């Protein structure tokens, strides 16, 4: 069992987290609390049984179930959850337990942070994406139409309990999606970790504990130093400026599902290209990054006809200032820098670079 202590809360990681969760929720702070569980259709079926077996006092908890998928992370679903809490007479001592991936932790944290001006919430992340990244850092929110995370708040959970065993409930596609954030953490902070990543096949990992801890430590340290994302925390957006735009494009077109990590993988290739064109990494580094990502992530078919809409979505990115499109770009391998302005033509070039190197891949 490992415990990472931040200034406001603790993160518990390991196979015995349910024991820690029992002690935590049985503490004096929660003696008057009513517990509510937010889950999606998948986590309710595959993961909730672990909670009900190990935490028998939750059998009286009200369960709120939503469909799975990014399209559930919107203000209408938030309104339904606020109404459900009110219907069940949840008071300000209530605790919302978010059992799921990034959508659940973002949405549940937002609902809890705003209901009656804020109730407690706890994250129990079940996907690799959520365990290594999304559930950590206190960003909560919903999408505005197809604009990612445009409505939100900074609010930490009371605690996070990470049970790596939940990853056995995921299909390979979801595991690979979460791996994008592991790659990102290495590229922006530690060249030695990146070297190890290049030798790692995410399809063949049996023990995830050390990898989860590695990413949790990286993100926690960055967030602790810049909670409100005014400087260094922006580096965690590497790959996300273009990635979010691609994800938003496919959400609104309903062409087919592109997972968050799959879109970020495209974004990391494109933004590595931008880093190269700005003289921040070598061509050989760019090619190694692209080759490793394309070895495991599916090719996303981009149409030049969509470039205009992708650029419109990018211009709505939260990091932009004074009509300048800002990126967090690599500053060598294992390092990054924030607020690097990039022109539209070079962004289009990066999309063409991705299309060119994937053209021959079936």
Buried (B, 14 or more C-beta within 10 A) or exposed (E): EBEBEBEEBBBBBBEEBBBBBBEBBEEEEBEEBBBBBBBBBBBBEBBBEBBEEBBEEBEEBBBBBBEBBBBBBBBEBBEEBBEBBEEEEBEEEBBBBBBBBBBBBBBBBBBBBBBEEEBBBBBBBBBBBBBBBBBBBBBBBBBBEBBBBBBBEBBBBBBBBBBBBBBEBBEEEBBBBBBBBBBBBBBBBBEEBBEEBBEBEBEEBEEBBEBBBBBBBBBBEBBEEBBEBEEBBBBBBBBBBBBBBBBBBBBEEEEEEBBBBBBBBBBBBBBBBBBBBBEBBEEEBBEBBBEBBBEBBBBBEBEEEBBEBBBEBBEBBBBBEEEEBBBBBBBBBBBBBBBBEBEEEBBBBBBBBBBEBBEEEE
